[in-house]
Amino acid sequence: MTRQATFTPPPGARACSLRTARGAFAVVDSSPKAGAEVRGVVLMLPGFTGSKEDFRLLHEPLAERGYRVVAVDGRGQHESDGPLDDESAYAQRELARDVLAQAEALGVPVHLVGHSLGGQIARAAVLLDHSPFLSLTLMSSGPAQISVSQQQRVKLLRDALAVLSMEEVWEAIQAMGPPEEVGGPARGPGDPEQLRRRWLGHSPAQLLATGRQLCTEPDRVAELAAVPLPFHVLSGAHDDTWPVAILDDMAVRLNAHRTVVAGAEHSPGADQPLPTAQALADFWDGTRTTHMA
């Protein structure tokens, strides 16, 4: 990476650059714990206004289960470069091609995990080419557009970005109230200065383009269900971005393994990292058994 790292990587992980045919991407990369049976490689995609650090509490427990975890900042997210004013660079198909390039750079078939927006980008990548993937986990990521209340929040953000600088938007977000109430970029894995620096690392064009995607995404579950991969739908017990009942229905339509993490909301990997990691590893272990059978 050419930028100074905003966050310290979790124990056993390193912040580095993943070089691909479509450019370099900032990642946090952790290896299986010494002595653990090596079970596979995982590629994790963060959500809207998020970053690779949203998965930081999952690295250690997954390393103990034998998994290498590569959490990535997508194009124009946090520490990965991207154009500041060209929204076409962030078309969903372009972001999906980035994911395919990331998987190719890792050199082996991977378990793909996408949180929220990252889940819809992951879905688009799988629909383009499922061959680099062993499984797909949609974490708090629904079948189509986000809820009306969240669409209104995204519209407020997009309207603000049209007239204010990133710094001015951050100040406006802070003035709205405490992070636990405001949510979004104000709530995350670090202290207020780290979160501010993460926000300022995002490309405004990336936020505008992906925010529009979240508000207009069509239902592609039937297409995805035709792909010959194991699916996992994982969420917290409460979610105001996609109601849990909608996620339940999507899991049925996909014939997917379903996990509801008690005590978690839209970010189960941060709210309840240990049961989330256990559910992920149990699912991947099960797919490994299937592949070996």
Secondary structure as the mmCIF struct_conf table of DSSP 4:
data_model
#
loop_
_struct_conf.conf_type_id
_struct_conf.id
_struct_conf.beg_label_comp_id
_struct_conf.beg_label_asym_id
_struct_conf.beg_label_seq_id
_struct_conf.end_label_comp_id
_struct_conf.end_label_asym_id
_struct_conf.end_label_seq_id
BEND BEND1 ARG A 3 ARG A 3
HELX_LH_PP_P HELX_LH_PP_P1 GLN A 4 ALA A 5
BEND BEND2 THR A 6 PHE A 7
HELX_LH_PP_P HELX_LH_PP_P2 THR A 8 PRO A 10
TURN_TY1_P TURN_TY1_P1 PRO A 11 GLY A 12
STRN STRN1 ALA A 13 THR A 20
TURN_TY1_P TURN_TY1_P2 ALA A 21 ARG A 22
STRN STRN2 GLY A 23 SER A 30
HELX_LH_PP_P HELX_LH_PP_P3 SER A 31 LYS A 33
TURN_TY1_P TURN_TY1_P3 ALA A 34 GLY A 35
BEND BEND3 ALA A 36 ALA A 36
HELX_LH_PP_P HELX_LH_PP_P4 GLU A 37 VAL A 38
STRN STRN3 GLY A 40 LEU A 45
TURN_TY1_P TURN_TY1_P4 PHE A 48 THR A 49
HELX_RH_3T_P HELX_RH_3T_P1 LYS A 52 LEU A 58
HELX_RH_AL_P HELX_RH_AL_P1 HIS A 59 GLU A 64
TURN_TY1_P TURN_TY1_P5 ARG A 65 GLY A 66
STRN STRN4 TYR A 67 VAL A 72
HELX_LH_PP_P HELX_LH_PP_P5 ASP A 73 GLY A 74
TURN_TY1_P TURN_TY1_P6 ARG A 75 GLY A 76
BEND BEND4 GLN A 77 GLN A 77
TURN_TY1_P TURN_TY1_P7 HIS A 78 GLU A 79
BEND BEND5 SER A 80 SER A 80
BEND BEND6 LEU A 84 ASP A 85
HELX_RH_3T_P HELX_RH_3T_P2 GLU A 87 TYR A 90
HELX_RH_AL_P HELX_RH_AL_P2 GLN A 92 LEU A 106
BEND BEND7 VAL A 108 VAL A 108
STRN STRN5 VAL A 110 HIS A 115
TURN_TY1_P TURN_TY1_P8 SER A 116 SER A 116
HELX_RH_AL_P HELX_RH_AL_P3 LEU A 117 LEU A 128
TURN_TY1_P TURN_TY1_P9 SER A 131 PRO A 132
STRN STRN6 PHE A 133 MET A 139
BEND BEND8 SER A 140 SER A 140
BEND BEND9 PRO A 143 GLN A 145
HELX_LH_PP_P HELX_LH_PP_P6 ILE A 146 SER A 147
HELX_RH_AL_P HELX_RH_AL_P4 VAL A 148 VAL A 163
BEND BEND10 LEU A 164 LEU A 164
HELX_RH_AL_P HELX_RH_AL_P5 MET A 166 ALA A 175
TURN_TY1_P TURN_TY1_P10 MET A 176 MET A 176
HELX_RH_AL_P HELX_RH_AL_P6 PRO A 179 VAL A 182
HELX_RH_3T_P HELX_RH_3T_P3 GLY A 184 ALA A 186
BEND BEND11 ARG A 187 GLY A 190
HELX_RH_AL_P HELX_RH_AL_P7 PRO A 192 GLY A 201
BEND BEND12 HIS A 202 HIS A 202
HELX_RH_AL_P HELX_RH_AL_P8 PRO A 204 THR A 216
HELX_RH_AL_P HELX_RH_AL_P9 VAL A 221 ALA A 225
TURN_TY1_P TURN_TY1_P11 ALA A 226 ALA A 226
BEND BEND13 VAL A 227 VAL A 227
BEND BEND14 LEU A 229 LEU A 229
STRN STRN7 PHE A 231 GLY A 236
BEND BEND15 ALA A 237 ALA A 237
BEND BEND16 ASP A 240 TRP A 242
HELX_RH_AL_P HELX_RH_AL_P10 VAL A 244 LEU A 254
TURN_TY1_P TURN_TY1_P12 ASN A 255 ASN A 255
STRN STRN8 HIS A 257 VAL A 261
TURN_TY1_P TURN_TY1_P13 ALA A 262 GLY A 263
BEND BEND17 HIS A 266 HIS A 266
HELX_RH_AL_P HELX_RH_AL_P11 PRO A 268 ASP A 271
BEND BEND18 GLN A 272 GLN A 272
HELX_RH_AL_P HELX_RH_AL_P12 PRO A 273 MET A 292
#
